[in-house]
Amino acid sequence: MPLHHHPTPDDVHASAEELRTALKDNGIALPSLGVDLPGFAGSYAVPLVALGNCNAVTARKLAEVLRKAAAR
């Protein structure tokens, strides 16, 4: 998706699912990951993917995976 493109609801849902799959591929689950519905309110709003909350073990696993990816 180009950076200048205003995301559609389908784009935002697809982005959330792509992230969910990538996290799952790395053994990580963010149970409350989803679309931030208030982000669709108003014509000025940019729809957001809500990452949600996670416990300390999941946060550390996510940090580990991101550090490994950054080191490549």
N, CA, C and O atoms as a GROMACS GRO file, in nm:
protein
  288
    1MET      N    1   0.084  -0.117   0.000
    1MET     CA    2   0.000   0.000   0.000
    1MET      C    3   0.089   0.124   0.000
    1MET      O    4   0.175   0.137   0.088
    2PRO      N    5   0.073   0.215  -0.095
    2PRO     CA    6   0.153   0.337  -0.098
    2PRO      C    7   0.130   0.422   0.026
    2PRO      O    8   0.022   0.419   0.084
    3LEU      N    9   0.233   0.498   0.066
    3LEU     CA   10   0.222   0.579   0.186
    3LEU      C   11   0.117   0.688   0.173
    3LEU      O   12   0.059   0.729   0.274
    4HIS      N   13   0.090   0.737   0.054
    4HIS     CA   14  -0.006   0.845   0.036
    4HIS      C   15  -0.150   0.793   0.027
    4HIS      O   16  -0.244   0.872   0.024
    5HIS      N   17  -0.167   0.665   0.024
    5HIS     CA   18  -0.298   0.601   0.012
    5HIS      C   19  -0.371   0.608   0.145
    5HIS      O   20  -0.316   0.570   0.248
    6HIS      N   21  -0.496   0.657   0.143
    6HIS     CA   22  -0.577   0.655   0.265
    6HIS      C   23  -0.633   0.514   0.281
    6HIS      O   24  -0.707   0.467   0.194
    7PRO      N   25  -0.598   0.447   0.390
    7PRO     CA   26  -0.639   0.307   0.405
    7PRO      C   27  -0.791   0.291   0.412
    7PRO      O   28  -0.862   0.369   0.476
    8THR      N   29  -0.837   0.188   0.346
    8THR     CA   30  -0.978   0.151   0.352
    8THR      C   31  -0.997   0.055   0.470
    8THR      O   32  -0.899   0.005   0.525
    9PRO      N   33  -1.122   0.028   0.509
    9PRO     CA   34  -1.144  -0.072   0.613
    9PRO      C   35  -1.081  -0.207   0.578
    9PRO      O   36  -1.027  -0.275   0.665
   10ASP      N   37  -1.089  -0.245   0.452
   10ASP     CA   38  -1.028  -0.373   0.411
   10ASP      C   39  -0.877  -0.370   0.429
   10ASP      O   40  -0.818  -0.469   0.472
   11ASP      N   41  -0.813  -0.256   0.397
   11ASP     CA   42  -0.667  -0.242   0.416
   11ASP      C   43  -0.629  -0.260   0.562
   11ASP      O   44  -0.533  -0.329   0.594
   12VAL      N   45  -0.705  -0.197   0.650
   12VAL     CA   46  -0.673  -0.203   0.792
   12VAL      C   47  -0.694  -0.344   0.846
   12VAL      O   48  -0.611  -0.394   0.922
   13HIS      N   49  -0.803  -0.408   0.808
   13HIS     CA   50  -0.826  -0.546   0.851
   13HIS      C   51  -0.717  -0.639   0.797
   13HIS      O   52  -0.669  -0.726   0.869
   14ALA      N   53  -0.679  -0.620   0.671
   14ALA     CA   54  -0.574  -0.703   0.611
   14ALA      C   55  -0.441  -0.682   0.682
   14ALA      O   56  -0.366  -0.777   0.706
   15SER      N   57  -0.411  -0.557   0.716
   15SER     CA   58  -0.286  -0.527   0.787
   15SER      C   59  -0.282  -0.596   0.922
   15SER      O   60  -0.180  -0.652   0.962
   16ALA      N   61  -0.394  -0.592   0.993
   16ALA     CA   62  -0.401  -0.659   1.123
   16ALA      C   63  -0.380  -0.809   1.109
   16ALA      O   64  -0.311  -0.870   1.190
   17GLU      N   65  -0.440  -0.868   1.007
   17GLU     CA   66  -0.425  -1.013   0.987
   17GLU      C   67  -0.284  -1.050   0.945
   17GLU      O   68  -0.231  -1.153   0.987
   18GLU      N   69  -0.221  -0.965   0.860
   18GLU     CA   70  -0.082  -0.990   0.822
   18GLU      C   71   0.009  -0.986   0.944
   18GLU      O   72   0.098  -1.070   0.958
   19LEU      N   73  -0.014  -0.888   1.031
   19LEU     CA   74   0.066  -0.878   1.153
   19LEU      C   75   0.040  -0.997   1.244
   19LEU      O   76   0.134  -1.053   1.300
   20ARG      N   77  -0.086  -1.036   1.260
   20ARG     CA   78  -0.120  -1.152   1.343
   20ARG      C   79  -0.048  -1.278   1.292
   20ARG      O   80   0.005  -1.356   1.372
   21THR      N   81  -0.046  -1.297   1.161
   21THR     CA   82   0.019  -1.414   1.102
   21THR      C   83   0.171  -1.408   1.123
   21THR      O   84   0.232  -1.508   1.160
   22ALA      N   85   0.230  -1.291   1.100
   22ALA     CA   86   0.375  -1.278   1.118
   22ALA      C   87   0.414  -1.302   1.263
   22ALA      O   88   0.516  -1.366   1.290
   23LEU      N   89   0.335  -1.251   1.356
   23LEU     CA   90   0.363  -1.276   1.497
   23LEU      C   91   0.350  -1.424   1.529
   23LEU      O   92   0.435  -1.481   1.598
   24LYS      N   93   0.244  -1.486   1.479
   24LYS     CA   94   0.223  -1.630   1.502
   24LYS      C   95   0.340  -1.712   1.447
   24LYS      O   96   0.383  -1.809   1.509
   25ASP      N   97   0.391  -1.672   1.330
   25ASP     CA   98   0.505  -1.742   1.270
   25ASP      C   99   0.629  -1.736   1.359
   25ASP      O  100   0.719  -1.818   1.346
   26ASN      N  101   0.631  -1.638   1.449
   26ASN     CA  102   0.744  -1.621   1.542
   26ASN      C  103   0.708  -1.662   1.684
   26ASN      O  104   0.779  -1.629   1.779
   27GLY      N  105   0.596  -1.735   1.698
   27GLY     CA  106   0.558  -1.786   1.829
   27GLY      C  107   0.501  -1.680   1.922
   27GLY      O  108   0.508  -1.696   2.044
   28ILE      N  109   0.445  -1.574   1.867
   28ILE     CA  110   0.392  -1.464   1.948
   28ILE      C  111   0.244  -1.447   1.918
   28ILE      O  112   0.202  -1.451   1.802
   29ALA      N  113   0.165  -1.427   2.022
   29ALA     CA  114   0.023  -1.398   2.006
   29ALA      C  115  -0.012  -1.274   2.087
   29ALA      O  116   0.019  -1.265   2.206
   30LEU      N  117  -0.077  -1.179   2.021
   30LEU     CA  118  -0.134  -1.062   2.089
   30LEU      C  119  -0.286  -1.080   2.080
   30LEU      O  120  -0.346  -1.040   1.980
   31PRO      N  121  -0.348  -1.138   2.182
   31PRO     CA  122  -0.489  -1.174   2.174
   31PRO      C  123  -0.582  -1.057   2.143
   31PRO      O  124  -0.686  -1.077   2.080
   32SER      N  125  -0.547  -0.936   2.184
   32SER     CA  126  -0.637  -0.823   2.160
   32SER      C  127  -0.599  -0.743   2.037
   32SER      O  128  -0.650  -0.633   2.017
   33LEU      N  129  -0.509  -0.795   1.953
   33LEU     CA  130  -0.475  -0.728   1.827
   33LEU      C  131  -0.598  -0.723   1.739
   33LEU      O  132  -0.668  -0.823   1.723
   34GLY      N  133  -0.624  -0.608   1.683
   34GLY     CA  134  -0.740  -0.593   1.597
   34GLY      C  135  -0.747  -0.453   1.539
   34GLY      O  136  -0.649  -0.379   1.542
   35VAL      N  137  -0.861  -0.419   1.486
   35VAL     CA  138  -0.882  -0.288   1.426
   35VAL      C  139  -0.941  -0.195   1.531
   35VAL      O  140  -1.033  -0.233   1.604
   36ASP      N  141  -0.888  -0.073   1.539
   36ASP     CA  142  -0.937   0.028   1.631
   36ASP      C  143  -1.057   0.096   1.566
   36ASP      O  144  -1.041   0.186   1.484
   37LEU      N  145  -1.176   0.051   1.602
   37LEU     CA  146  -1.298   0.099   1.536
   37LEU      C  147  -1.320   0.250   1.546
   37LEU      O  148  -1.367   0.309   1.449
   38PRO      N  149  -1.287   0.317   1.658
   38PRO     CA  150  -1.304   0.462   1.661
   38PRO      C  151  -1.219   0.535   1.556
   38PRO      O  152  -1.248   0.649   1.520
   39GLY      N  153  -1.115   0.470   1.509
   39GLY     CA  154  -1.031   0.529   1.405
   39GLY      C  155  -1.104   0.551   1.274
   39GLY      O  156  -1.056   0.626   1.189
   40PHE      N  157  -1.217   0.488   1.257
   40PHE     CA  158  -1.296   0.506   1.134
   40PHE      C  159  -1.395   0.621   1.147
   40PHE      O  160  -1.463   0.655   1.050
   41ALA      N  161  -1.404   0.681   1.264
   41ALA     CA  162  -1.500   0.790   1.286
   41ALA      C  163  -1.448   0.920   1.225
   41ALA      O  164  -1.334   0.959   1.251
   42GLY      N  165  -1.528   0.986   1.148
   42GLY     CA  166  -1.490   1.114   1.089
   42GLY      C  167  -1.404   1.098   0.965
   42GLY      O  168  -1.332   0.999   0.951
   43SER      N  169  -1.411   1.194   0.879
   43SER     CA  170  -1.337   1.187   0.753
   43SER      C  171  -1.189   1.220   0.770
   43SER      O  172  -1.109   1.190   0.682
   44TYR      N  173  -1.151   1.281   0.880
   44TYR     CA  174  -1.013   1.321   0.904
   44TYR      C  175  -0.931   1.211   0.970
   44TYR      O  176  -0.808   1.214   0.969
   45ALA      N  177  -0.999   1.114   1.026
   45ALA     CA  178  -0.932   1.011   1.106
   45ALA      C  179  -0.856   0.913   1.017
   45ALA      O  180  -0.897   0.883   0.905
   46VAL      N  181  -0.746   0.865   1.068
   46VAL     CA  182  -0.669   0.760   1.002
   46VAL      C  183  -0.697   0.630   1.078
   46VAL      O  184  -0.666   0.621   1.196
   47PRO      N  185  -0.755   0.530   1.012
   47PRO     CA  186  -0.784   0.404   1.080
   47PRO      C  187  -0.655   0.340   1.134
   47PRO      O  188  -0.550   0.344   1.070
   48LEU      N  189  -0.665   0.284   1.251
   48LEU     CA  190  -0.549   0.227   1.320
   48LEU      C  191  -0.567   0.078   1.346
   48LEU      O  192  -0.679   0.028   1.360
   49VAL      N  193  -0.453   0.009   1.353
   49VAL     CA  194  -0.450  -0.129   1.401
   49VAL      C  195  -0.417  -0.120   1.550
   49VAL      O  196  -0.314  -0.062   1.587
   50ALA      N  197  -0.502  -0.175   1.634
   50ALA     CA  198  -0.480  -0.174   1.778
   50ALA      C  199  -0.399  -0.297   1.816
   50ALA      O  200  -0.442  -0.411   1.795
   51LEU      N  201  -0.282  -0.274   1.872
   51LEU     CA  202  -0.196  -0.386   1.910
   51LEU      C  203  -0.241  -0.450   2.041
   51LEU      O  204  -0.216  -0.569   2.064
   52GLY      N  205  -0.306  -0.375   2.125
   52GLY     CA  206  -0.358  -0.430   2.248
   52GLY      C  207  -0.253  -0.450   2.355
   52GLY      O  208  -0.143  -0.396   2.346
   53ASN      N  209  -0.287  -0.527   2.453
   53ASN     CA  210  -0.200  -0.553   2.568
   53ASN      C  211  -0.137  -0.690   2.556
   53ASN      O  212  -0.186  -0.779   2.488
   54CYS      N  213  -0.025  -0.704   2.627
   54CYS     CA  214   0.038  -0.836   2.636
   54CYS      C  215   0.111  -0.844   2.769
   54CYS      O  216   0.137  -0.743   2.833
   55ASN      N  217   0.143  -0.965   2.808
   55ASN     CA  218   0.216  -0.984   2.934
   55ASN      C  219   0.366  -0.964   2.911
   55ASN      O  220   0.410  -0.948   2.797
   56ALA      N  221   0.442  -0.964   3.019
   56ALA     CA  222   0.586  -0.937   3.011
   56ALA      C  223   0.660  -1.042   2.928
   56ALA      O  224   0.753  -1.009   2.856
   57VAL      N  225   0.620  -1.167   2.938
   57VAL     CA  226   0.685  -1.273   2.861
   57VAL      C  227   0.666  -1.248   2.711
   57VAL      O  228   0.760  -1.262   2.634
   58THR      N  229   0.545  -1.213   2.671
   58THR     CA  230   0.518  -1.186   2.530
   58THR      C  231   0.593  -1.061   2.484
   58THR      O  232   0.646  -1.060   2.373
   59ALA      N  233   0.599  -0.958   2.566
   59ALA     CA  234   0.671  -0.836   2.530
   59ALA      C  235   0.820  -0.865   2.508
   59ALA      O  236   0.880  -0.814   2.415
   60ARG      N  237   0.877  -0.948   2.594
   60ARG     CA  238   1.019  -0.983   2.579
   60ARG      C  239   1.042  -1.067   2.453
   60ARG      O  240   1.142  -1.048   2.383
   61LYS      N  241   0.952  -1.159   2.424
   61LYS     CA  242   0.963  -1.241   2.303
   61LYS      C  243   0.954  -1.152   2.179
   61LYS      O  244   1.031  -1.170   2.084
   62LEU      N  245   0.863  -1.057   2.179
   62LEU     CA  246   0.849  -0.965   2.067
   62LEU      C  247   0.976  -0.882   2.051
   62LEU      O  248   1.024  -0.864   1.939
   63ALA      N  249   1.029  -0.832   2.160
   63ALA     CA  250   1.154  -0.754   2.154
   63ALA      C  251   1.269  -0.839   2.099
   63ALA      O  252   1.350  -0.791   2.020
   64GLU      N  253   1.277  -0.965   2.141
   64GLU     CA  254   1.381  -1.056   2.094
   64GLU      C  255   1.371  -1.077   1.944
   64GLU      O  256   1.472  -1.071   1.873
   65VAL      N  257   1.251  -1.103   1.895
   65VAL     CA  258   1.231  -1.125   1.751
   65VAL      C  259   1.266  -1.000   1.672
   65VAL      O  260   1.330  -1.009   1.567
   66LEU      N  261   1.226  -0.883   1.721
   66LEU     CA  262   1.257  -0.759   1.651
   66LEU      C  263   1.407  -0.730   1.651
   66LEU      O  264   1.461  -0.684   1.550
   67ARG      N  265   1.475  -0.757   1.762
   67ARG     CA  266   1.622  -0.738   1.766
   67ARG      C  267   1.691  -0.829   1.665
   67ARG      O  268   1.782  -0.786   1.594
   68LYS      N  269   1.648  -0.956   1.658
   68LYS     CA  270   1.708  -1.049   1.562
   68LYS      C  271   1.684  -1.002   1.419
   68LYS      O  272   1.774  -1.009   1.336
   69ALA      N  273   1.564  -0.955   1.390
   69ALA     CA  274   1.533  -0.907   1.254
   69ALA      C  275   1.614  -0.784   1.220
   69ALA      O  276   1.658  -0.769   1.106
   70ALA      N  277   1.635  -0.696   1.316
   70ALA     CA  278   1.711  -0.573   1.292
   70ALA      C  279   1.860  -0.603   1.270
   70ALA      O  280   1.929  -0.528   1.201
   71ALA      N  281   1.908  -0.712   1.326
   71ALA     CA  282   2.049  -0.746   1.314
   71ALA      C  283   2.084  -0.809   1.180
   71ALA      O  284   2.202  -0.822   1.146
   72ARG      N  285   1.984  -0.846   1.103
   72ARG     CA  286   2.010  -0.911   0.973
   72ARG      C  287   2.065  -0.814   0.874
   72ARG      O  288   2.092  -0.851   0.760
   0.00000   0.00000   0.00000
